[in-house]
Amino acid sequence: MTIERNPIDDQMPATHHFEAVTADITLNIRDQIVRVVANPANGAVVVTLPSVAKAQGKFFSIMATDADAHNTVTVQDQDDSTDWNDITFDCPLERVLLYSDGQIWYICDRDFGNAYATQTPATGCPTTLATTAG
């Protein structure tokens, strides 16, 4: 997947044009909604966040629509954020909402897959919808 970049991109509103990222990518500040597919056909995918300073005041939503223990999605910074630890998704539907204050990437919310699903003991990944009594 080849994405052409233009310096004017950083001045435009956020878009949702990365419906199916299937290869390593470095985001710019417009790429605020990202859906990543890591599967046997694509392999593992690395998503590199934009510069924490350039992304100041912005939120970024990143979700692995497909992932497993061998085909992971890793979210990394550009080694410019204080106390950053890479985030790795290894189950479908894992997601994270990040915010930049210009110096630090903050994790505002993280979901480890479908909250209403039961977990597969071997992988810990959600598999089926859980039912509640009542």
PyRosetta script that sets phi, psi and omega in degrees:
from pyrosetta import init, pose_from_sequence

init()
pose = pose_from_sequence("MTIERNPIDDQMPATHHFEAVTADITLNIRDQIVRVVANPANGAVVVTLPSVAKAQGKFFSIMATDADAHNTVTVQDQDDSTDWNDITFDCPLERVLLYSDGQIWYICDRDFGNAYATQTPATGCPTTLATTAG")
pose.set_psi(1, 120.7)
pose.set_omega(1, 178.8)
pose.set_phi(2, -108.3)
pose.set_psi(2, 128.5)
pose.set_omega(2, 179.2)
pose.set_phi(3, -118.3)
pose.set_psi(3, 121.1)
pose.set_omega(3, 178.1)
pose.set_phi(4, -82.4)
pose.set_psi(4, 135.6)
pose.set_omega(4, -179.1)
pose.set_phi(5, -110.0)
pose.set_psi(5, 147.4)
pose.set_omega(5, 179.0)
pose.set_phi(6, -136.4)
pose.set_psi(6, 133.8)
pose.set_omega(6, -178.5)
pose.set_phi(7, -54.8)
pose.set_psi(7, -27.4)
pose.set_omega(7, 179.5)
pose.set_phi(8, -66.9)
pose.set_psi(8, -20.7)
pose.set_omega(8, 179.8)
pose.set_phi(9, -53.9)
pose.set_psi(9, -38.2)
pose.set_omega(9, -177.1)
pose.set_phi(10, -67.6)
pose.set_psi(10, -12.4)
pose.set_omega(10, -178.8)
pose.set_phi(11, -104.4)
pose.set_psi(11, -2.4)
pose.set_omega(11, -176.5)
pose.set_phi(12, -92.8)
pose.set_psi(12, 160.8)
pose.set_omega(12, 177.9)
pose.set_phi(13, -64.9)
pose.set_psi(13, 162.2)
pose.set_omega(13, 178.9)
pose.set_phi(14, -63.3)
pose.set_psi(14, 148.8)
pose.set_omega(14, 178.0)
pose.set_phi(15, -132.9)
pose.set_psi(15, 168.0)
pose.set_omega(15, 177.5)
pose.set_phi(16, -118.2)
pose.set_psi(16, 58.7)
pose.set_omega(16, -176.1)
pose.set_phi(17, -100.1)
pose.set_psi(17, 10.3)
pose.set_omega(17, 177.3)
pose.set_phi(18, -113.4)
pose.set_psi(18, 56.3)
pose.set_omega(18, -178.8)
pose.set_phi(19, -57.6)
pose.set_psi(19, -38.3)
pose.set_omega(19, -174.9)
pose.set_phi(20, -140.2)
pose.set_psi(20, 76.7)
pose.set_omega(20, 175.1)
pose.set_phi(21, -73.3)
pose.set_psi(21, 125.8)
pose.set_omega(21, -175.9)
pose.set_phi(22, -124.0)
pose.set_psi(22, 6.3)
pose.set_omega(22, -179.9)
pose.set_phi(23, -145.6)
pose.set_psi(23, 165.2)
pose.set_omega(23, 179.2)
pose.set_phi(24, -52.8)
pose.set_psi(24, 142.0)
pose.set_omega(24, -177.4)
pose.set_phi(25, -149.6)
pose.set_psi(25, 144.9)
pose.set_omega(25, 170.1)
pose.set_phi(26, -107.7)
pose.set_psi(26, 120.6)
pose.set_omega(26, -176.6)
pose.set_phi(27, -77.4)
pose.set_psi(27, 150.8)
pose.set_omega(27, 166.7)
pose.set_phi(28, -104.8)
pose.set_psi(28, 179.9)
pose.set_omega(28, -172.4)
pose.set_phi(29, -71.5)
pose.set_psi(29, -10.7)
pose.set_omega(29, 175.8)
pose.set_phi(30, -84.4)
pose.set_psi(30, -17.5)
pose.set_omega(30, -174.1)
pose.set_phi(31, -85.7)
pose.set_psi(31, 65.5)
pose.set_omega(31, -171.3)
pose.set_phi(32, -91.1)
pose.set_psi(32, -10.5)
pose.set_omega(32, 178.1)
pose.set_phi(33, -129.6)
pose.set_psi(33, 110.4)
pose.set_omega(33, -171.9)
pose.set_phi(34, -127.9)
pose.set_psi(34, 132.3)
pose.set_omega(34, 175.5)
pose.set_phi(35, -120.3)
pose.set_psi(35, 124.6)
pose.set_omega(35, -171.5)
pose.set_phi(36, -116.7)
pose.set_psi(36, 137.6)
pose.set_omega(36, 176.6)
pose.set_phi(37, -113.7)
pose.set_psi(37, 112.9)
pose.set_omega(37, 174.3)
pose.set_phi(38, -118.4)
pose.set_psi(38, 111.4)
pose.set_omega(38, -178.6)
pose.set_phi(39, -146.7)
pose.set_psi(39, 178.2)
pose.set_omega(39, -177.7)
pose.set_phi(40, -55.6)
pose.set_psi(40, -31.0)
pose.set_omega(40, 179.4)
pose.set_phi(41, -71.7)
pose.set_psi(41, -33.7)
pose.set_omega(41, -175.8)
pose.set_phi(42, -102.1)
pose.set_psi(42, -28.5)
pose.set_omega(42, -174.7)
pose.set_phi(43, 79.2)
pose.set_psi(43, -170.8)
pose.set_omega(43, 179.3)
pose.set_phi(44, -67.0)
pose.set_psi(44, 149.9)
pose.set_omega(44, -178.5)
pose.set_phi(45, -129.1)
pose.set_psi(45, 136.6)
pose.set_omega(45, 176.1)
pose.set_phi(46, -111.4)
pose.set_psi(46, 126.9)
pose.set_omega(46, 176.3)
pose.set_phi(47, -109.3)
pose.set_psi(47, 117.7)
pose.set_omega(47, 178.6)
pose.set_phi(48, -100.6)
pose.set_psi(48, 125.3)
pose.set_omega(48, 180.0)
pose.set_phi(49, -68.5)
pose.set_psi(49, 157.6)
pose.set_omega(49, 173.5)
pose.set_phi(50, -68.9)
pose.set_psi(50, 170.8)
pose.set_omega(50, 175.8)
pose.set_phi(51, -52.3)
pose.set_psi(51, 132.2)
pose.set_omega(51, -178.7)
pose.set_phi(52, -60.6)
pose.set_psi(52, -33.6)
pose.set_omega(52, 179.3)
pose.set_phi(53, -70.3)
pose.set_psi(53, -43.3)
pose.set_omega(53, -179.8)
pose.set_phi(54, -68.3)
pose.set_psi(54, -27.9)
pose.set_omega(54, -177.1)
pose.set_phi(55, -89.2)
pose.set_psi(55, 7.8)
pose.set_omega(55, -177.0)
pose.set_phi(56, -49.4)
pose.set_psi(56, 129.2)
pose.set_omega(56, 176.8)
pose.set_phi(57, 83.2)
pose.set_psi(57, 6.5)
pose.set_omega(57, -176.3)
pose.set_phi(58, -114.1)
pose.set_psi(58, 150.9)
pose.set_omega(58, 174.8)
pose.set_phi(59, -104.6)
pose.set_psi(59, 147.2)
pose.set_omega(59, 177.5)
pose.set_phi(60, -131.7)
pose.set_psi(60, 125.0)
pose.set_omega(60, 178.3)
pose.set_phi(61, -106.3)
pose.set_psi(61, 120.3)
pose.set_omega(61, -178.8)
pose.set_phi(62, -126.9)
pose.set_psi(62, 129.2)
pose.set_omega(62, -179.6)
pose.set_phi(63, -134.7)
pose.set_psi(63, 138.6)
pose.set_omega(63, 172.6)
pose.set_phi(64, -90.8)
pose.set_psi(64, 105.9)
pose.set_omega(64, 178.8)
pose.set_phi(65, -74.2)
pose.set_psi(65, -21.6)
pose.set_omega(65, 175.6)
pose.set_phi(66, -149.7)
pose.set_psi(66, 133.3)
pose.set_omega(66, 177.8)
pose.set_phi(67, -168.9)
pose.set_psi(67, 157.7)
pose.set_omega(67, 173.8)
pose.set_phi(68, -153.9)
pose.set_psi(68, -175.2)
pose.set_omega(68, -174.6)
pose.set_phi(69, -61.8)
pose.set_psi(69, -26.3)
pose.set_omega(69, -179.1)
pose.set_phi(70, -99.9)
pose.set_psi(70, -20.4)
pose.set_omega(70, -178.3)
pose.set_phi(71, -124.0)
pose.set_psi(71, 81.2)
pose.set_omega(71, -172.6)
pose.set_phi(72, -94.0)
pose.set_psi(72, 165.0)
pose.set_omega(72, 170.1)
pose.set_phi(73, -116.4)
pose.set_psi(73, 123.3)
pose.set_omega(73, 178.5)
pose.set_phi(74, -112.8)
pose.set_psi(74, 129.3)
pose.set_omega(74, 176.1)
pose.set_phi(75, -105.0)
pose.set_psi(75, 122.9)
pose.set_omega(75, -179.1)
pose.set_phi(76, -130.1)
pose.set_psi(76, 156.5)
pose.set_omega(76, 175.4)
pose.set_phi(77, -93.4)
pose.set_psi(77, -172.8)
pose.set_omega(77, 179.3)
pose.set_phi(78, -99.7)
pose.set_psi(78, 30.3)
pose.set_omega(78, -177.2)
pose.set_phi(79, 57.9)
pose.set_psi(79, 35.4)
pose.set_omega(79, -178.9)
pose.set_phi(80, -125.6)
pose.set_psi(80, 8.7)
pose.set_omega(80, -179.5)
pose.set_phi(81, -113.1)
pose.set_psi(81, 140.8)
pose.set_omega(81, 178.0)
pose.set_phi(82, -70.0)
pose.set_psi(82, 135.9)
pose.set_omega(82, 174.2)
pose.set_phi(83, 57.1)
pose.set_psi(83, 35.7)
pose.set_omega(83, 179.5)
pose.set_phi(84, -84.5)
pose.set_psi(84, 137.2)
pose.set_omega(84, 169.4)
pose.set_phi(85, -124.4)
pose.set_psi(85, 130.2)
pose.set_omega(85, 179.3)
pose.set_phi(86, -54.9)
pose.set_psi(86, 147.8)
pose.set_omega(86, 178.9)
pose.set_phi(87, -108.6)
pose.set_psi(87, 129.4)
pose.set_omega(87, 179.6)
pose.set_phi(88, -120.8)
pose.set_psi(88, 127.8)
pose.set_omega(88, 175.0)
pose.set_phi(89, -100.8)
pose.set_psi(89, 131.7)
pose.set_omega(89, 176.7)
pose.set_phi(90, -133.1)
pose.set_psi(90, 21.4)
pose.set_omega(90, 175.0)
pose.set_phi(91, -139.6)
pose.set_psi(91, 150.0)
pose.set_omega(91, 175.7)
pose.set_phi(92, -61.6)
pose.set_psi(92, 147.5)
pose.set_omega(92, 175.0)
pose.set_phi(93, 71.0)
pose.set_psi(93, 10.1)
pose.set_omega(93, 172.2)
pose.set_phi(94, -69.0)
pose.set_psi(94, 145.2)
pose.set_omega(94, -178.1)
pose.set_phi(95, -153.7)
pose.set_psi(95, 162.1)
pose.set_omega(95, 179.8)
pose.set_phi(96, -145.0)
pose.set_psi(96, 145.2)
pose.set_omega(96, 173.3)
pose.set_phi(97, -115.2)
pose.set_psi(97, 120.7)
pose.set_omega(97, -176.8)
pose.set_phi(98, -114.6)
pose.set_psi(98, 151.3)
pose.set_omega(98, 177.0)
pose.set_phi(99, -134.0)
pose.set_psi(99, 138.8)
pose.set_omega(99, 176.3)
pose.set_phi(100, -109.7)
pose.set_psi(100, 130.1)
pose.set_omega(100, 173.5)
pose.set_phi(101, -99.2)
pose.set_psi(101, 9.1)
pose.set_omega(101, 179.7)
pose.set_phi(102, 99.9)
pose.set_psi(102, -16.4)
pose.set_omega(102, 178.5)
pose.set_phi(103, -129.4)
pose.set_psi(103, -29.2)
pose.set_omega(103, -175.8)
pose.set_phi(104, -134.1)
pose.set_psi(104, 140.1)
pose.set_omega(104, 168.6)
pose.set_phi(105, -87.9)
pose.set_psi(105, 124.3)
pose.set_omega(105, 178.5)
pose.set_phi(106, -105.7)
pose.set_psi(106, 139.0)
pose.set_omega(106, 172.7)
pose.set_phi(107, -89.0)
pose.set_psi(107, 107.9)
pose.set_omega(107, -179.8)
pose.set_phi(108, -81.2)
pose.set_psi(108, -34.2)
pose.set_omega(108, -179.3)
pose.set_phi(109, -158.6)
pose.set_psi(109, 143.7)
pose.set_omega(109, 175.4)
pose.set_phi(110, -140.2)
pose.set_psi(110, 131.7)
pose.set_omega(110, -179.4)
pose.set_phi(111, -123.7)
pose.set_psi(111, 128.6)
pose.set_omega(111, -177.5)
pose.set_phi(112, -93.8)
pose.set_psi(112, 45.2)
pose.set_omega(112, -179.2)
pose.set_phi(113, 101.3)
pose.set_psi(113, -168.0)
pose.set_omega(113, -175.1)
pose.set_phi(114, -64.8)
pose.set_psi(114, 117.0)
pose.set_omega(114, -177.7)
pose.set_phi(115, -66.0)
pose.set_psi(115, -19.0)
pose.set_omega(115, -178.9)
pose.set_phi(116, -99.1)
pose.set_psi(116, 12.4)
pose.set_omega(116, -177.2)
pose.set_phi(117, -101.0)
pose.set_psi(117, 156.2)
pose.set_omega(117, 171.7)
pose.set_phi(118, -86.1)
pose.set_psi(118, 161.8)
pose.set_omega(118, -176.3)
pose.set_phi(119, -101.9)
pose.set_psi(119, 140.1)
pose.set_omega(119, 172.6)
pose.set_phi(120, -78.6)
pose.set_psi(120, 123.1)
pose.set_omega(120, -176.3)
pose.set_phi(121, -55.6)
pose.set_psi(121, -38.5)
pose.set_omega(121, -175.9)
pose.set_phi(122, -70.2)
pose.set_psi(122, -34.9)
pose.set_omega(122, -174.2)
pose.set_phi(123, -113.1)
pose.set_psi(123, -24.4)
pose.set_omega(123, -174.6)
pose.set_phi(124, 79.7)
pose.set_psi(124, 2.2)
pose.set_omega(124, -179.0)
pose.set_phi(125, -84.0)
pose.set_psi(125, 146.4)
pose.set_omega(125, 176.4)
pose.set_phi(126, -62.8)
pose.set_psi(126, 142.4)
pose.set_omega(126, 179.3)
pose.set_phi(127, -128.0)
pose.set_psi(127, -44.6)
pose.set_omega(127, -177.1)
pose.set_phi(128, -136.8)
pose.set_psi(128, 157.1)
pose.set_omega(128, 177.5)
pose.set_phi(129, -69.9)
pose.set_psi(129, 133.8)
pose.set_omega(129, 177.6)
pose.set_phi(130, -82.8)
pose.set_psi(130, 151.0)
pose.set_omega(130, 176.3)
pose.set_phi(131, -109.8)
pose.set_psi(131, 151.5)
pose.set_omega(131, 178.6)
pose.set_phi(132, -117.6)
pose.set_psi(132, 143.4)
pose.set_omega(132, 178.8)
pose.set_phi(133, -77.2)
pose.set_psi(133, 145.0)
pose.set_omega(133, 175.6)
pose.set_phi(134, 153.1)
pose.dump_pdb("model.pdb")
